[in-house]
Amino acid sequence: MTKVHTLEMPLLLLSNESTKNFHFLPVGTTLYFDKSLPEGVTRYKVYINIDRMPLQLHNLADSTEIDPIEARSLSKSELSRVLHDYPLSRYELEAILRSRYLNKNEVKEVFDDYLSASK
C-alpha cells in the first residue's frame, strides 16, 4: 500500500545552489512516501508530468548518490521576505498561517514589519 500526503500549505524548496529566489511546492501537491533515513530525514517522491519536452537522460553511476532538494515550512524571517519579494496569493498565505509552524506572536511581528515597511 502506498502512503501519501497532500500538502495543505506550500513548502519552501531549498537546494545546494544558493539562490535569492523563492521556490515552492504548491498546496495540493501529493507527496509519495519513500523511506525514513536514520539521520531523521523522511524522503518523499513527487511525480511530474512533462508534456512534449523530451529531456536528455544519462545513467547514474551509483544509484545511491541521490541529490535531493529540501522542502520545509517557512521560518518567521523567510515569511517576512516572501511577503515583500514573492507574489504569494491570499490562499497560500492563509495556508501558511493555518499550519501553526509560526506562533501568533511571530505572525504579528511579521505583519507589523510588513505594514511599517509599506508606509
C-alpha positions as CSV (number, residue, x, y, z in Angstrom):
1,M,0.0,0.0,0.0
2,T,1.4,3.4,-1.0
3,K,1.4,6.1,1.7
4,V,0.8,9.6,0.6
5,H,0.4,13.1,2.0
6,T,-1.3,16.0,0.2
7,L,0.2,19.4,1.1
8,E,-2.2,21.7,3.0
9,M,0.4,24.6,2.8
10,P,3.2,25.4,0.4
11,L,6.6,24.2,1.3
12,L,9.8,26.2,0.7
13,L,12.2,24.4,-1.6
14,L,16.0,24.6,-0.9
15,S,18.8,23.1,-2.9
16,N,22.6,23.1,-2.7
17,E,22.7,26.0,-5.2
18,S,22.4,29.2,-3.2
19,T,19.7,31.4,-4.7
20,K,17.9,34.5,-3.6
21,N,14.7,33.5,-5.3
22,F,11.9,31.5,-3.6
23,H,10.5,28.3,-5.0
24,F,7.6,26.4,-3.5
25,L,5.8,23.1,-3.7
26,P,2.2,24.3,-4.0
27,V,-0.7,23.4,-1.8
28,G,-2.3,20.2,-3.1
29,T,0.9,18.6,-4.2
30,T,0.9,14.9,-3.4
31,L,4.0,13.5,-1.7
32,Y,4.6,9.8,-2.0
33,F,6.4,8.3,1.0
34,D,9.7,6.7,0.0
35,K,11.6,6.0,3.3
36,S,12.8,7.4,6.6
37,L,16.5,7.7,7.0
38,P,18.5,7.2,10.2
39,E,19.6,10.9,10.3
40,G,16.0,11.9,10.9
41,V,15.0,12.9,7.3
42,T,12.0,11.4,5.6
43,R,12.2,11.1,1.8
44,Y,9.2,11.6,-0.4
45,K,8.7,11.4,-4.2
46,V,6.8,13.9,-6.3
47,Y,5.7,12.9,-9.8
48,I,5.8,15.5,-12.5
49,N,4.3,15.2,-16.0
50,I,6.4,16.9,-18.6
51,D,4.4,17.4,-21.8
52,R,6.1,17.3,-25.2
53,M,9.5,18.3,-24.0
54,P,12.0,15.4,-24.2
55,L,14.7,15.6,-21.6
56,Q,18.2,14.2,-22.2
57,L,18.7,11.3,-19.8
58,H,22.0,9.9,-18.6
59,N,22.9,6.9,-16.4
60,L,23.6,7.5,-12.8
61,A,26.9,5.8,-12.0
62,D,25.9,5.0,-8.4
63,S,22.2,4.6,-7.7
64,T,22.8,5.5,-4.0
65,E,24.1,9.0,-5.0
66,I,20.7,10.8,-4.9
67,D,20.9,14.6,-4.7
68,P,17.6,15.6,-3.1
69,I,16.3,19.1,-2.5
70,E,14.9,20.0,0.8
71,A,11.3,21.2,1.4
72,R,10.2,22.7,4.7
73,S,7.8,25.2,6.2
74,L,8.7,28.9,6.3
75,S,10.5,30.5,9.2
76,K,9.5,33.9,10.5
77,S,12.3,35.7,8.6
78,E,11.5,33.8,5.4
79,L,7.8,34.6,5.6
80,S,8.8,38.3,6.0
81,R,11.0,38.1,2.9
82,V,8.3,36.2,1.0
83,L,5.7,38.9,1.7
84,H,8.0,41.6,0.3
85,D,9.6,39.7,-2.6
86,Y,7.3,36.9,-3.8
87,P,3.8,37.0,-5.4
88,L,2.2,35.0,-2.6
89,S,-1.6,34.5,-3.1
90,R,-4.1,35.1,-0.3
91,Y,-4.9,31.3,-0.4
92,E,-1.2,30.4,0.0
93,L,-0.7,32.9,2.9
94,E,-3.8,31.6,4.7
95,A,-2.5,28.0,4.3
96,I,0.9,29.1,5.7
97,L,-0.7,30.8,8.7
98,R,-3.1,27.9,9.4
99,S,-0.2,25.5,9.5
100,R,0.8,26.6,13.0
101,Y,4.5,26.4,12.3
102,L,4.7,30.0,13.4
103,N,3.2,31.1,16.7
104,K,0.8,34.1,16.9
105,N,3.5,36.5,18.2
106,E,5.8,35.6,15.2
107,V,3.0,36.2,12.8
108,K,2.1,39.5,14.4
109,E,5.8,40.6,14.2
110,V,5.9,39.7,10.5
111,F,2.8,41.7,9.7
112,D,3.9,44.6,11.9
113,D,7.2,44.7,9.9
114,Y,5.3,44.4,6.6
115,L,2.9,47.1,7.4
116,S,5.5,49.6,8.7
117,A,7.7,49.0,5.6
118,S,4.8,49.7,3.2
119,K,4.1,53.1,4.7
